[in-house]
Amino acid sequence: MRTLSSSSVHDNPSKHRFEYALQGERAVAIYTLAGNVITFVHTLVPEALQGQGVAKQLVLAGLASARERGLRVIPQCPVFAAYMRAHPETHDLLADEGRTLLGL
């Protein structure tokens, strides 16, 4: 099994998504950006890339980018929401709407 790292993930601002590509397949975490708030809307991982930790790496890269850029996060995407709910160290990134979504 390949070991993935968030360095394998790249932000594609023109398409509003973080991307991971391997063997002709592309996994994406789609976001919207408004002011200083990034909303993660949807994560798609093709069947061929599932079970390899790709979604987690998309989440880690997206959250690291938000932190580096000083953005607040709204995790509308269930993948981002589940990760952030399980990792209290990410709660400082949440916008008020994100806190409400997670029930915090």
CORJOFEN-V145765 format. One record per pair of residues at least 24 apart in sequence whose C-alpha atoms are under 10 Angstrom apart, sorted by the first residue. I is the first residue (numbers start at 1). GAP is how many residues later the second one is. D is the distance in whole Angstrom. If there is no record, write none. Layout:
BEGIN
I,GAP,D ; I,GAP,D
END
This chain:
BEGIN
1,50,10 ; 1,51,7 ; 2,50,7 ; 2,51,9 ; 3,49,8 ; 3,50,8 ; 3,51,10 ; 4,48,8 ; 4,49,7 ; 4,50,7 ; 4,52,9 ; 4,53,7 ; 5,48,9 ; 5,49,9 ; 5,51,9 ; 5,52,6 ; 5,53,9 ; 5,55,9 ; 5,56,9 ; 6,48,9 ; 6,50,9 ; 6,51,5 ; 6,52,7 ; 6,53,9 ; 6,54,6 ; 6,55,5 ; 6,56,9 ; 6,58,9 ; 7,50,9 ; 7,51,10 ; 7,53,10 ; 7,54,8 ; 8,46,9 ; 8,49,8 ; 8,50,9 ; 8,53,9 ; 9,45,9 ; 9,48,7 ; 9,49,6 ; 9,50,10 ; 9,51,9 ; 9,52,7 ; 9,53,9 ; 10,48,9 ; 10,51,8 ; 10,52,9 ; 10,55,10 ; 11,47,10 ; 11,50,8 ; 11,51,8 ; 11,54,9 ; 16,24,10 ; 17,24,10 ; 17,25,9 ; 17,26,9 ; 17,41,10 ; 17,45,9 ; 18,25,9 ; 18,39,10 ; 18,40,7 ; 18,41,9 ; 18,43,8 ; 18,44,7 ; 18,47,10 ; 19,24,10 ; 19,25,10 ; 19,26,10 ; 19,35,10 ; 19,38,10 ; 19,39,7 ; 19,42,10 ; 19,43,10 ; 20,25,9 ; 20,29,10 ; 20,34,8 ; 20,35,9 ; 20,37,9 ; 20,38,7 ; 21,28,9 ; 21,33,10 ; 22,26,9 ; 22,27,8 ; 23,25,9 ; 23,26,9 ; 24,24,10 ; 25,24,7 ; 27,27,7 ; 27,28,8 ; 27,31,8 ; 28,26,9 ; 28,27,8 ; 28,30,7 ; 28,31,10 ; 29,26,8 ; 29,28,10 ; 29,29,6 ; 29,30,8 ; 29,32,10 ; 29,33,8 ; 29,48,9 ; 29,50,9 ; 29,51,9 ; 30,28,10 ; 30,32,10 ; 30,47,9 ; 31,31,9 ; 31,43,10 ; 31,44,9 ; 31,45,9 ; 31,46,9 ; 32,42,10 ; 33,38,9 ; 33,39,10 ; 33,40,10 ; 34,37,10 ; 35,36,8 ; 35,37,9 ; 36,30,9 ; 36,33,9 ; 36,34,7 ; 36,35,5 ; 36,36,6 ; 36,37,9 ; 36,59,9 ; 37,29,9 ; 37,33,9 ; 37,34,5 ; 37,35,5 ; 37,36,6 ; 37,37,7 ; 37,56,10 ; 37,57,9 ; 37,58,7 ; 38,24,9 ; 38,25,10 ; 38,27,10 ; 38,28,7 ; 38,33,6 ; 38,34,6 ; 38,35,5 ; 38,36,6 ; 38,37,9 ; 38,56,10 ; 38,57,9 ; 39,32,10 ; 39,33,8 ; 39,34,6 ; 39,35,5 ; 39,36,6 ; 39,37,7 ; 39,38,8 ; 39,41,10 ; 39,55,10 ; 39,56,9 ; 39,58,10 ; 39,59,9 ; 40,33,8 ; 40,34,6 ; 40,35,5 ; 40,36,6 ; 40,37,6 ; 40,38,9 ; 40,39,9 ; 40,40,7 ; 40,41,9 ; 41,33,9 ; 41,34,7 ; 41,35,5 ; 41,36,5 ; 41,37,8 ; 41,38,10 ; 41,39,9 ; 42,33,9 ; 42,34,7 ; 42,35,5 ; 42,36,8 ; 42,37,8 ; 42,38,9 ; 43,34,7 ; 43,35,8 ; 43,36,7 ; 43,37,8 ; 44,35,10 ; 55,24,7 ; 55,25,9 ; 56,24,9 ; 56,27,8 ; 59,24,8 ; 59,25,9 ; 63,27,8 ; 63,30,8 ; 64,26,10 ; 64,29,10 ; 66,27,8 ; 67,25,9 ; 67,26,7 ; 71,24,9 ; 72,24,9 ; 72,25,10 ; 72,26,9 ; 73,24,9 ; 73,25,6 ; 73,26,9 ; 74,24,4 ; 74,25,8 ; 74,26,9 ; 74,27,8 ; 74,28,9 ; 75,24,9 ; 75,26,8 ; 75,27,8 ; 76,25,7 ; 76,26,9
END
